[in-house]
Amino acid sequence: MVDEELFVAHVYPALRAAQCDLCHNDNGVASAYGIEFPSRAASREQILAFGYRLQSYIDTRDVSQSLLIRKPTNREEHTGGLRIAIGSEQERLLLDWANYLARLSPEEERRAEELIERASQWELQPLSIRRLTHSQYNNTVRDLLGDQSQPANRFPKEDFIRGFKNQLEAQGISPLQAESYSEAAERLAKSAFRGGDPRQLLSIQPKTPTDSEAAKAFIERFGMRAYRRPLLDAEKEKYHSMLLRAAARDDHFFAGATTVVEAMLQSPYFLFQLDRHADAVQRSFTMASRLSYLLWDTMPDDEMLHLARQGELTSREQIAAQAKRMLESPLAVQALDEFLGQWLRFDSVLGATRDRRRFREFNLEMATAMTEETKTLFRHLVWNDQNFMEFFTANYTFLSSNLAAVYGLPNPDQEFARVEYPEELGRSGVLGHASFLVATSKPAETSPTSRGLFIRNQFLAQEIAPPPPGVNTVLPELTEDKPMTNRERLEIHLNSDACSNCHRLIDPIGLGFEQYDAIGRYHPKMQLRFGSKENSKLQELPVDTRAHIQGIPDSEFSRPKELGKLLASNETCQRCIVKQYFRYAFGREETASDQPMIEEAFLRFRDSGFRFRELILAVVTSELFMQ
């Protein structure tokens, strides 16, 4: 039909070009408003179904007054600002589609409803073949071989996608990565049998260099643990022949065992989590790996492998019982620390550099203390089954002596002891932590833009479009003759047509933190220092910390403590916690078909009083995780 082709070929591309999809999706700033664009891989039918859903925003009495027309043209205040120019060709196309929707015949209405119903069932789950992350690799060789050298620390750096390093899009293996795996396998294999069998990898001690029974026993036991499943007969035969040939060549059993270990450590069955579902036993081994790499960040232990052999990791009750056992292990604390470190980008803190003239006390030791402060609050809430939303509202923290100096507080009785925040500092939970404030600052000054973007991305799970190509993002330079606050400097963003639509979503949030400098120290006024190191001059400017979150009603705040209360009570933030853990658990972004599972997990999390362990159990016992 001509009218349908109008939407698919012209209107929909115009809306995409205007970047409407960046806000109107489940993770967008406008997620609460009901217009949700399909994925970029959507079929023609899914795009058309989306077009018909827009009928809800049509005023049939006067189409020109429809929200579908007034919002993107900013005739009616629009969170995303002006997206389609008044009088433009794009507006004319949108009006044509709105007029079509306003006069659908009963037959066309029925067809549209059927199309919408079918489209909701078309989205497929992406494949999930998971490569071991660097931390999982280090932990696995530690538990498999007793090796503490952390070889993955020398691998090529992992990319962050959607805030995490385990997302499927980033899990390919480059030639450089493959070379790193090869070199690590060689080193690890040689080390495993240096001086005999110090790590007790053999279950039967060989009597001869080519002891066949000892070879079979080693291959079966080590292969089970390395591949996280029993070896196939063909695999056993291959490795048995490999071991005996190498042992005969060097006249030493350990030479053959070394060759087998090196080969297995380069196999896809070691480097990837590959699902097998043919029967209950195979499903159990798959589940053992899924659970162990999520809850422990390492390979399954002997108990899990034993249960898997019996096919006893398939029911929700069996998985829940095993998950509860695993959550009592110290390994679970370390694994959840890894989630936290990626979610809050501790790498940005530990890798931060600061202007030595202004921040002489900042070094790696202090940066490590900053991340430890946040870890300690996180552990306190998670492992003591506290309300996790206190992560944003806690009027206390856990300080070391060097952090206490940064915060202007007395030294604690012991390192990382609990300390109450004085009311006048305005700090609250993680929003008052130096780890957050450092991760979102520049070497010499704060960055309200980075701080606002961090809160949108990490605490509201909302995506903001990157700057258009070629846009100048440099703020006016600070000079002694013309000192300015960051609010005044950022006016360049808010007054620019190319910048304002996005910066009005992030800058007004970050401006509420302007009393906290680039290492998290509190200053009632903005401090600017000009001149040389030997002859510097300090200027202080009054700071306006009035802030708000565009798109959230009654969200005005002026201190982190006020923002913490806003976030903790806001359902978007509460759901964000669920989404962040979902992405980490599944290694991908959630899709429309995941929403029932996410909703179920959110309700269990909320109804438990926001106990994080209940969220974990909700995820690992979900149908989606058990598929």
Buried (B, 14 or more C-beta within 10 A) or exposed (E): EEBBEBBBEBBBBBBBEBBBBBBBBBBBBBBEBEBBBBEEEBEEBBBBBBBBBBBEBBBEEEBEEBBBBBBBBBBEEBBBBBBBEEEEEBBEBBBBBBBBBBEBEEEBEEBBEEBBEEBEEBBEEBEBEBBBBBBBBBBBBBBBBEBEBBBBEEBEEBEBBBBBBBBBEBBEBEEEBEEBBEEBBBBBBEBBBEEEBEBEBBEEEBEEBBBEEBBBBBBBBBBBBBBBBBBEEEBBEBBBEBBBBBBBEBEBBBBBBBBBBBBBBBBEBBBBBBBEEEEBBBBBBBBBBBBBBBBBBBBBBEEBBEBBBEBBBBEEEBBEBBBEBBBEEEBBBBBBBBBBBBBBBBBBBBEBEBBEEBBEEBEEEBBBBBBBBBBBBBBBBBBEEBBBBBBBBBBBBBBBBBBBBBBEBEBBEEBBBBBEBEEEBBBBBBBBBBBBBBBBBEEBBBBBBBBBBBBBBBBBBBBBBEBEEEEEEEBEEBEEEEBBBBBBBBBBBBEEEEBBBBBBBBBBBBBBBBBBBBBBBBEEEBBBBBEEEEEEEEEEBEBBBEBBBBBBEEBBBBBBBBBBBBBBEBEBBBBBBBBBBBBBBBBBBBBBBBEEBBEBBBEBBBEBEBBBBBBBBBBBBBEBBBE
